[in-house]
Amino acid sequence: MICSLAGRIRWIAVLAVAVGACVLARPAFLPAAEDDIDGWRTWKSIDAAVQLRDLDGPEDIIEKAEIIEDRADEQRRELTRLAEAQEHDQDRLKTLREQRELLQDLSELQFGGDGQTRSRLQNVDERIRRQEARLDRRAKSMLDLESAWQQTTQKAAAYRVKAEQVRAREKAAP
């Protein structure tokens, strides 16, 4: 029984180290600005560039609608990037939770664990807490960006309708 217990402890320790290494590894497909959860909030406003003026003709309004559509495209790309980073962070959180479970098992096999195991367990718990907070922040950012994207898309559609109205008015005028 002692040999099998020692073997199990070594096996769990090896797994804990391997899982920890996976948590720290960062896939190459993730963008460099992975940590930039709310970077889209700092984008320069396009409001002044797309503000409708009394003398704007249909072509001017369509040009402004295209500017708005470009912003909507940027927002959609950012949503995609955030979703990919969110998925990666969820995988990382799952791995951290598995690592915590392994360390808890190791601690139980060691009848309370040694100081190093307890310290590792505390570190993993802290990393889980930070990862959960990060996921929450990103989820809120994604919801806000989705709302902004919808507003931008609606604004572009309204500009296109306005351009058609102005064009129709110009055709009707003698």
Secondary structure as UniProt FT lines:
FT   HELIX           2..24
FT   TURN            28..29
FT   TURN            32..35
FT   TURN            37..38
FT   HELIX           39..42
FT   HELIX           47..50
FT   TURN            54..55
FT   HELIX           58..109
FT   TURN            110..111
FT   HELIX           115..172
//
